[in-house]
């Protein structure tokens, strides 16, 4: 199938819906079927008493992960 333009999608969700796991499952399923998938999925570690969890993005084509959050300390309102 040839598509004349890149496909984009938006997924609306509530805070605790687990959309990151859903998108990762879709990516892994497509890859298992032989599809070439490009883009990033987000992963978040559990917060262990620190300010916030560590947030990473994974390049689904290479598996490389990059930290996109910043630990600002216990007095911070965001990370």
FENZI-V770910 format. One record per residue. PSI is psi in radians with two decimals (* if undefined). Layout:
{{PSI} {PSI}}
//
This chain:
{{2.20} {2.23} {2.23} {-0.10} {2.73} {2.51} {2.37} {2.70} {2.75} {2.45} {2.02} {2.40} {2.85} {2.86} {-0.75} {0.39} {-0.22} {0.64} {-0.53} {-0.75} {-0.65} {-0.85} {-0.68} {-0.70} {-0.70} {-0.79} {-0.86} {-0.66} {-0.80} {-0.74} {-0.70} {-0.46} {0.03} {0.11} {2.52} {2.15} {2.34} {2.64} {-2.88} {2.58} {2.61} {2.48} {2.49} {2.30} {2.88} {2.43} {2.21} {0.95} {-0.11} {-3.09} {-0.98} {2.92} {2.82} {2.27} {2.26} {2.70} {2.47} {2.21} {1.98} {-0.34} {-0.60} {-0.35} {-0.05} {2.42} {2.50} {2.32} {2.28} {0.06} {2.92} {2.21} {2.02} {-0.01} {2.96} {-0.38} {-0.08} {2.68} {-0.13} {3.05} {*}}
//
